[in-house]
Amino acid sequence: MTTTVPPRLDPANAVFLPIDYMHGLMSACRSIEPGILRNNAIALAKVAKLFGLPTFGTGDRSGRTYLGAEMTEIEAIIPEMRFINRSSVGAWEAPGYADAVRATGRRQLIMAGITTEQCVAFTAQSALAEGYQVHVVLDASASLDERSEMAAVARLTAMGATVTTWSPLAAELLGDFARPEAMGLIRIYSEHQGSLRMVEDAFNVATAAARSALGAGDNAAREGAYHGR
C-alpha cells in the first residue's frame, strides 16, 4: 500500500483558524489543564502572527451565551483577525466562513480550538472534503474528556488530517533557523516552553558573533554560527 505524504507547511500557503476559544467551553474541558491550554493557544497565535498567516476566528464575542466570552488574548495578538459568528457546529458551514478561507487562495489550514471532538473535527471534515490540507494542533485544543479526545484524534487521522502540537508546527513553518523569523520563534519558545529559555540565550550569542564577524546580512555566517562552525 502506498502512503501519500502531504507537503510540509509553507507560511505562504497556510491559514490559521482558531475555533471557539470561549471561557465556558474551556472550563468544561478535561483533556488538558486550563492554564496549559491557554499558554499553548497564546503561543500558537504568536506563531501565526510571526509568519503573517491570514486568521479567521469564530465563536461568540458577546459573552451572553452559556458558552461564555471569547478569549481576548488571541485578538490582542492578531488584531487584524477576521471574526465570524456562527450557529453551525462546524465553522465551515457558517455563512461567509469557507468563502473567506477560499478567497485567500491558500490550501493549508492550521486549526485549533474547543472542542476537538466536535467543532474542530467537523470543520476539519468539511475542509478535507474540499481537498484542503488540515493540521489540527492538539495541545492548543481541548476535549470534554480524555476518551473524547482519543476518539477525535482517531477520527481526524482516519479522515486524513495531520494531528500535531504547536512547537513542531512552528518549526515546520520556519523550516530553517537561518531565516529571519528564527529569533522571533525562539523568543516564543522561550516564553511558552520554559525549558528552552537557554536556547534563546545561546542563539542570541551565536547571532551576535556572526554579525560581528561577517555582517548581519550574511546568511552563511548565521548558518555557521547556528551550527557552531
C-alpha positions, 0 to 999 in steps of 0.5 A: 500500500502506498502512503501519500505524504502531504507537503510540509507547511509553507507560511505562504500557503497556510491559514490559521483558524482558531475555533471557539476559544470561549471561557465556558467551553474551556472550563468544561474541558478535561483533556488538558489543564486550563492554564496549559491550554491557554499558554499553548493557544497564546503561543500558537497565535504568536506563531501565526502572527510571526509568519503573517498567516491570514486568521479567521476566528469564530465563536461568540464575542458577546459573552451572553451565551452559556458558552461564555466570552471569547478569549481576548488574548488571541485578538490582542495578538492578531488584531487584524483577525477576521471574526465570524459568528456562527450557529453551525457546529462546524465553522465551515458551514457558517455563512461567509466562513469557507468563502473567506478561507477560499478567497485567500487562495491558500490550501493549508489550514492550521486549526485549533480550538474547543472542542476537538471532538466536535467543532474542530473535527467537523470543520476539519471534515468539511475542509478535507472534503474540499481537498484542503490540507488540515493540521489540527494542533492538539495541545492548543485544543481541548476535549470534554474528556480524555476518551473524547479526545482519543476518539477525535484524534482517531477520527481526524487521522482516519479522515486524513488530517495531520494531528500535531502540537504547536512547537513542531508546527512552528518549526515546520513553518520556519523550516530553517533557523537561518531565516529571519523569523528564527529569533522571533520563534525562539523568543516564543519558545522561550516564553511558552516552553520554559525549558528552552529559555537557554536556547534563546540565550545561546542563539542570541550569542551565536547571532551576535558573533556572526554579525560581528564577524561577517555582517548581519546580512550574511546568511552563511555566517548565521548558518555557521554560527547556528551550527557552531562552525 
